[in-house]
Amino acid sequence: MLYFERTNKMANLCFVCFALFFILMVILFMTSHFSEIIKYNFTNDLRGSIYTVICSVISIFSLILGIILKMITREANEEMKLLEKRLKGTN
């Protein structure tokens, strides 16, 4: 990735955020009583369930953003290489 290094680094950061929030979501899901909310619509630990949902939304958002940024980086590098080839061919 020669031209879009900052975008590539941001994509890698998004993947790291996805991994961290996914692990945090799994830990919070194990410790919260999220299954009680689904079955009975009642829980004693509402804060843990809310944190679980927030972590899952952040992890999904960062995964999607990371994939989009990687695709942008890859396509931009292909276009820049194609432009270099065309410029070298004309001179």
N, C-alpha and C positions, 0 to 999 in steps of 0.2 A: 504494500500500500504506500505508494510514493507521494501522492498529492494530497490526500485527505486524511492526514494523520490525526488531527484533532477530532474529526468525526469518528474515526476508527477507535480512538481512545475513549470517546464518549460511549460508543457501542459496547466496548469491553466493560466500562463502568456500569452500564445498564445490566449487563449479564451478571456482574458481581452482585449488584443490588438485588436482582432477581433471586440469585442463589441464597443470599443472606435472608431476605424476607420470606422466601419459601421455607427455609429451615426454621425461622422464627414462627412462621404460621403453623408448621407441623408441631413444634413444641407447645405453642399456645393452644392448639387444638387438642393435644393430649391432656393438657392440664385443665382446660375449661370444660364445662358441662354443655358443650354445643349440641350433643345429641338430645338433651332434655328440651332444649328450645325447639328442635325439629319435631320431636314426638308430642310433647305436652304443652308447648308454648309457654314454658315456665322455667326459670333458672334462678339459682341463688348467686351465680357469678356472671352477671350480665356484662361487666367490664371485660372479662376475659374473652367472652364471645364477640364483643365489638372489636377488640384488638385482633382477634383471629380474622374477622371479615376485612378489616382495614389492611392487614398484612397480605391477605390474599389478593385484594384489589391492587395494591402497590406492586406486588410481585408480577401479576399478570400484565399490568401497564408497563413495567420496566422490561419484561420479556418482549412484548410487542415493539416497544420503542427500540430495543437493541437490535431486533431482527430488521426493522425498517432502516436503521442507520447503517447496518452492515450491507444491506442491499444497495443503498445510496452510494456507499463507498466503493463497492465493487463495480457498479455501473459507471460511476464517474471515472474510475481508473481505466476501465475499458475504453471509454470515450477519449480520454486523454492519450492513451496509447495509440488509438486509431488516428487521432489528429497528428501525433508525432510521426507516424508512418506516412501519412499523406504529405506532411511538410518535408520530410526527408526525400520522398519520391519526386517532388517537384523541383528540388534544387539540384 
